[in-house]
Amino acid sequence: MATEQAMAALAKKISVKRAGRGVRQIAKEIGISPATLSRVENGKVADLETFRKICAWLKEDPGAILGMAPAGPTATEVRVHFRKERAVNRKTAQALAEMILRAQEAMQRAEDF
């Protein structure tokens, strides 16, 4: 799914769940600024942390919103989005990916209880 389509789908989900409540109130619930919520609700691309917070508030799988198949326990690839466009060396990127995978596994085990 193209980024624009994914952000439009996210914006619609936000609008439906917001159901006429104020932007400031909902932004506070989500933990983001009202300006950021307004931008995302108008179809702009959210940074990774904002996207995560909004998905948690919506109780939606971020992958589903992006049109991706759910990752199973055998997922071996993790993509990381950095806010600044600096290059990260391969060793650091691999360490970050491993850390993220372990955190996801730990969270999944905690949810299973």
Stockholm file with secondary structure:
# STOCKHOLM 1.0

chainA/1-113         MATEQAMAALAKKISVKRAGRGVRQIAKEIGISPATLSRVENGKVADLETFRKICAWLKEDPGAILGMAPAGPTATEVRVHFRKERAVNRKTAQALAEMILRAQEAMQRAEDF
#=GR chainA/1-113 SS CCHHHHHHHHHHHHHHHHTTCCHHHHHHHHTSCHHHHHHHHTTCCCCHHHHHHHHHHHTCCHHHHTTCCCCCTTCCCCCCCCSSCCCCCHHHHHHHHHHHHHHHHHHHHHHHC
#=GC SS_cons         CCHHHHHHHHHHHHHHHHTTCCHHHHHHHHTSCHHHHHHHHTTCCCCHHHHHHHHHHHTCCHHHHTTCCCCCTTCCCCCCCCSSCCCCCHHHHHHHHHHHHHHHHHHHHHHHC
//
